[in-house]
Amino acid sequence: MIFGKLRIKLLERSAFNAFALSQFDKAAAAFEKLIALAPGRRGGRFNLGLALLAGNQWDAALGYFRQEADLFGETFPLVKAMAEAAYLKGERAAAREHYERALGQADSPSERNFCSLRLAICGSPERFAQARHARGLIDQGDAHMLRREYDAAEELFREATRLDPTSFQAMNNLGAIRLAKKDYASAQEYFQMADKIAELPMVKKNLAYLAKQRGL
């Protein structure tokens, strides 16, 4: 029993560390092992779904989100994640349905604002198509970032935020580029933009790291 609990704790730490380092395949593999060890544990399928979602495996992510909902009931983070998966997958009607449900469960002004903004995009075929194009630009920008081609990546991320003003991923990446270039004022501006759109641990972590770099 003690060995089993220790193994679960170590696997969980490994999974979240991999996720924080954007090693999404590694994180997903660790979360799968956690589910096998503790199939009745709340949150396991949700976390696996998030890792798959981050790795652009939208169908698989949706499947695990639905399993989590069937087993433990819907929560705001879960419904929002399902909406995000449908949004990224390009399923406008499904995304709109999930965001409507998420809006009804949101308990903070920023989350309600985010869901409302996404609903407005989902309500317009033209704006939704633009958002889909923005997602493609982000993927291209990510590839440039991996090669440290920051100028090319920055141009793509800027265009992505123009096409989809809810693209917190692009805003966060712009902040990361500015941070790498030691332009701390601009980095903070972009991180704060992303944080205002979507309250995410990774963005708050970047803001904390930036504050440390600036000696604040």
DOTI-807405 format. One record per residue (C-alpha): residue in three letters; x, y, z. Coordinates in nm, 4 decimals. Example, Ala and Ser with C-alpha at 12.3 -4.5 7.8 and 13.67 -1.06 7.14 Angstrom:
2
residuo  east  north  up
ALA  1.2300  -0.4500  0.7800 .
SER  1.3670  -0.1060  0.7140 .
//
This chain:
216
residuo  east  north  up
MET  0.0000  0.0000  0.0000 .
ILE  0.2750  0.2447  0.0978 .
PHE  0.4779  0.1514  -0.2111 .
GLY  0.1724  0.2046  -0.4297 .
LYS  0.1046  0.5507  -0.2870 .
LEU  0.4695  0.6467  -0.3277 .
ARG  0.4698  0.5314  -0.6892 .
ILE  0.1557  0.7338  -0.7584 .
LYS  0.3136  1.0432  -0.6038 .
LEU  0.6346  1.0020  -0.8055 .
LEU  0.4442  0.9420  -1.1279 .
GLU  0.2274  1.2453  -1.0628 .
ARG  0.5328  1.4630  -1.0051 .
SER  0.6943  1.3292  -1.3226 .
ALA  0.3773  1.3967  -1.5232 .
PHE  0.3360  1.7559  -1.4061 .
ASN  0.7067  1.8313  -1.4492 .
ALA  0.6936  1.7002  -1.8064 .
PHE  0.3829  1.9074  -1.8742 .
ALA  0.5533  2.2221  -1.7406 .
LEU  0.8460  2.1568  -1.9778 .
SER  0.6047  2.1139  -2.2744 .
GLN  0.6977  1.7443  -2.2980 .
PHE  0.3370  1.6524  -2.3611 .
ASP  0.3914  1.2968  -2.4879 .
LYS  0.5924  1.2154  -2.1763 .
ALA  0.3289  1.3767  -1.9548 .
ALA  0.0499  1.1816  -2.1255 .
ALA  0.2360  0.8522  -2.0810 .
ALA  0.2796  0.9222  -1.7100 .
PHE  -0.0867  1.0163  -1.6669 .
GLU  -0.1885  0.6938  -1.8440 .
LYS  0.0176  0.4955  -1.5928 .
LEU  -0.1487  0.6867  -1.3081 .
ILE  -0.4939  0.5936  -1.4378 .
ALA  -0.3889  0.2288  -1.4600 .
LEU  -0.2655  0.2387  -1.0990 .
ALA  -0.5622  0.4344  -0.9614 .
PRO  -0.8547  0.4081  -1.2070 .
GLY  -1.1028  0.5511  -0.9584 .
ARG  -0.9030  0.8629  -0.8817 .
ARG  -1.0657  1.1948  -0.9698 .
GLY  -0.8743  1.4147  -1.2108 .
GLY  -0.6612  1.1486  -1.3755 .
ARG  -0.8480  1.1451  -1.7056 .
PHE  -0.8856  1.5215  -1.6970 .
ASN  -0.5076  1.5687  -1.6639 .
LEU  -0.4415  1.3148  -1.9372 .
GLY  -0.6879  1.5004  -2.1581 .
LEU  -0.5051  1.8283  -2.0954 .
ALA  -0.1726  1.6730  -2.1949 .
LEU  -0.3273  1.5335  -2.5134 .
LEU  -0.4969  1.8665  -2.5834 .
ALA  -0.1638  2.0476  -2.5504 .
GLY  -0.0176  1.7968  -2.7943 .
ASN  -0.2948  1.8703  -3.0483 .
GLN  -0.4554  1.5261  -3.0030 .
TRP  -0.8027  1.6739  -2.9804 .
ASP  -1.0176  1.3645  -3.0370 .
ALA  -0.8297  1.1661  -2.7742 .
ALA  -0.8473  1.4603  -2.5334 .
LEU  -1.2240  1.4915  -2.5769 .
GLY  -1.2621  1.1198  -2.5110 .
TYR  -1.0865  1.1425  -2.1755 .
PHE  -1.2726  1.4590  -2.0790 .
ARG  -1.6011  1.2768  -2.1432 .
GLN  -1.4856  0.9800  -1.9375 .
GLU  -1.4000  1.2137  -1.6493 .
ALA  -1.7430  1.3784  -1.6743 .
ASP  -1.9220  1.0413  -1.6827 .
LEU  -1.7352  0.9156  -1.3763 .
PHE  -1.7217  1.2252  -1.1577 .
GLY  -1.9626  1.4806  -1.3034 .
GLU  -1.9039  1.8075  -1.4846 .
THR  -1.6982  2.0920  -1.3405 .
PHE  -1.6191  2.4304  -1.4890 .
PRO  -1.2549  2.3416  -1.5755 .
LEU  -1.3722  2.0218  -1.7417 .
VAL  -1.6455  2.1852  -1.9503 .
LYS  -1.4060  2.4651  -2.0466 .
ALA  -1.1454  2.2083  -2.1536 .
MET  -1.4056  2.0296  -2.3665 .
ALA  -1.4939  2.3639  -2.5241 .
GLU  -1.1268  2.4349  -2.5943 .
ALA  -1.0821  2.0936  -2.7583 .
ALA  -1.3828  2.1479  -2.9841 .
TYR  -1.2662  2.5034  -3.0601 .
LEU  -0.9189  2.3889  -3.1630 .
LYS  -1.0603  2.0965  -3.3580 .
GLY  -1.2743  2.3353  -3.5609 .
GLU  -1.6141  2.2137  -3.4396 .
ARG  -1.7905  2.5491  -3.4110 .
ALA  -2.1333  2.4246  -3.2952 .
ALA  -1.9865  2.1928  -3.0305 .
ALA  -1.7495  2.4632  -2.9080 .
ARG  -2.0368  2.7105  -2.8784 .
GLU  -2.2456  2.4590  -2.6829 .
HIS  -1.9631  2.3864  -2.4383 .
TYR  -1.8743  2.7535  -2.3919 .
GLU  -2.2391  2.8328  -2.3173 .
ARG  -2.2371  2.5687  -2.0431 .
ALA  -1.9004  2.6887  -1.9167 .
LEU  -2.0267  3.0471  -1.9015 .
GLY  -2.3112  2.9328  -1.6766 .
GLN  -2.0615  2.7716  -1.4384 .
ALA  -1.7862  3.0359  -1.4435 .
ASP  -1.7345  3.1972  -1.1044 .
SER  -1.4855  3.4749  -1.1833 .
PRO  -1.5192  3.7874  -1.4012 .
SER  -1.2173  3.6927  -1.6145 .
GLU  -1.3500  3.3435  -1.6849 .
ARG  -1.6942  3.4800  -1.7723 .
ASN  -1.5302  3.7345  -2.0001 .
PHE  -1.3222  3.4656  -2.1716 .
CYS  -1.6234  3.2411  -2.2328 .
SER  -1.8236  3.5368  -2.3638 .
LEU  -1.5445  3.6315  -2.6048 .
ARG  -1.5179  3.2758  -2.7306 .
LEU  -1.8959  3.2533  -2.7718 .
ALA  -1.8871  3.5659  -2.9881 .
ILE  -1.6227  3.4055  -3.2099 .
CYS  -1.8166  3.0791  -3.2300 .
GLY  -2.1269  3.2747  -3.3280 .
SER  -1.9602  3.4054  -3.6428 .
PRO  -1.8461  3.1651  -3.9189 .
GLU  -1.6015  3.4283  -4.0467 .
ARG  -1.4433  3.4978  -3.7082 .
PHE  -1.4267  3.1274  -3.6302 .
ALA  -1.2436  3.0663  -3.9589 .
GLN  -0.9979  3.3414  -3.8661 .
ALA  -0.9409  3.1781  -3.5291 .
ARG  -0.8714  2.8473  -3.7019 .
HIS  -0.6129  3.0195  -3.9192 .
ALA  -0.4611  3.1751  -3.6078 .
ARG  -0.4165  2.8265  -3.4600 .
GLY  -0.2171  2.7256  -3.7676 .
LEU  0.0040  3.0334  -3.7299 .
ILE  0.0696  2.9430  -3.3661 .
ASP  0.1813  2.5943  -3.4682 .
GLN  0.4192  2.7482  -3.7223 .
GLY  0.5446  2.9931  -3.4610 .
ASP  0.6052  2.7117  -3.2138 .
ALA  0.8248  2.5379  -3.4719 .
HIS  1.0294  2.8564  -3.5153 .
MET  1.0633  2.8932  -3.1384 .
LEU  1.2056  2.5432  -3.1070 .
ARG  1.4759  2.6508  -3.3538 .
ARG  1.5195  2.9804  -3.1628 .
GLU  1.4103  3.1758  -3.4684 .
TYR  1.2435  3.4322  -3.2481 .
ASP  1.1854  3.7095  -3.5020 .
ALA  0.9952  3.4787  -3.7380 .
ALA  0.7976  3.3306  -3.4485 .
GLU  0.7107  3.6731  -3.3125 .
GLU  0.5661  3.7871  -3.6448 .
LEU  0.3413  3.4802  -3.6596 .
PHE  0.2228  3.5146  -3.3009 .
ARG  0.1395  3.8821  -3.3520 .
GLU  -0.0744  3.7946  -3.6530 .
ALA  -0.2404  3.5164  -3.4537 .
THR  -0.3466  3.7598  -3.1805 .
ARG  -0.4874  3.9923  -3.4463 .
LEU  -0.6958  3.7115  -3.5967 .
ASP  -0.7989  3.5669  -3.2599 .
PRO  -0.7910  3.8178  -2.9708 .
THR  -0.8579  3.5321  -2.7265 .
SER  -0.5371  3.3485  -2.8239 .
PHE  -0.3698  3.3403  -2.4851 .
GLN  -0.1209  3.0866  -2.6248 .
ALA  0.0126  3.3423  -2.8736 .
MET  0.0209  3.6148  -2.6074 .
ASN  0.2095  3.3897  -2.3674 .
ASN  0.4567  3.2943  -2.6410 .
LEU  0.5122  3.6592  -2.7293 .
GLY  0.5918  3.7193  -2.3636 .
ALA  0.8378  3.4292  -2.3665 .
ILE  1.0144  3.5728  -2.6727 .
ARG  1.0381  3.9164  -2.5167 .
LEU  1.1705  3.7532  -2.1986 .
ALA  1.4363  3.5668  -2.3978 .
LYS  1.5361  3.9010  -2.5529 .
LYS  1.5471  4.0569  -2.2029 .
ASP  1.2767  4.3075  -2.2964 .
TYR  1.1145  4.2662  -1.9567 .
ALA  0.8606  4.5482  -1.9896 .
SER  0.7123  4.4030  -2.3083 .
ALA  0.7285  4.0502  -2.1669 .
GLN  0.5234  4.1599  -1.8682 .
GLU  0.2712  4.3313  -2.0944 .
TYR  0.2170  4.0152  -2.2995 .
PHE  0.2019  3.7841  -1.9971 .
GLN  -0.0522  4.0141  -1.8341 .
MET  -0.2592  4.0160  -2.1531 .
ALA  -0.2612  3.6360  -2.1507 .
ASP  -0.3439  3.6275  -1.7796 .
LYS  -0.6348  3.8648  -1.8289 .
ILE  -0.7779  3.6443  -2.1039 .
ALA  -0.7305  3.3088  -1.9312 .
GLU  -0.6267  3.2383  -1.5728 .
LEU  -0.3721  2.9631  -1.6300 .
PRO  -0.0962  2.8333  -1.3987 .
MET  0.1648  2.8431  -1.6771 .
VAL  0.1049  3.2147  -1.7370 .
LYS  0.1166  3.2964  -1.3656 .
LYS  0.4375  3.0943  -1.3414 .
ASN  0.5870  3.3015  -1.6228 .
LEU  0.4851  3.6233  -1.4478 .
ALA  0.6476  3.5012  -1.1255 .
TYR  0.9656  3.4043  -1.3110 .
LEU  0.9736  3.7433  -1.4839 .
ALA  0.9372  3.9218  -1.1485 .
LYS  1.2305  3.7187  -1.0156 .
GLN  1.4417  3.8087  -1.3194 .
ARG  1.3633  4.1756  -1.2652 .
GLY  1.4409  4.1500  -0.8942 .
LEU  1.0899  4.2465  -0.7908 .
//
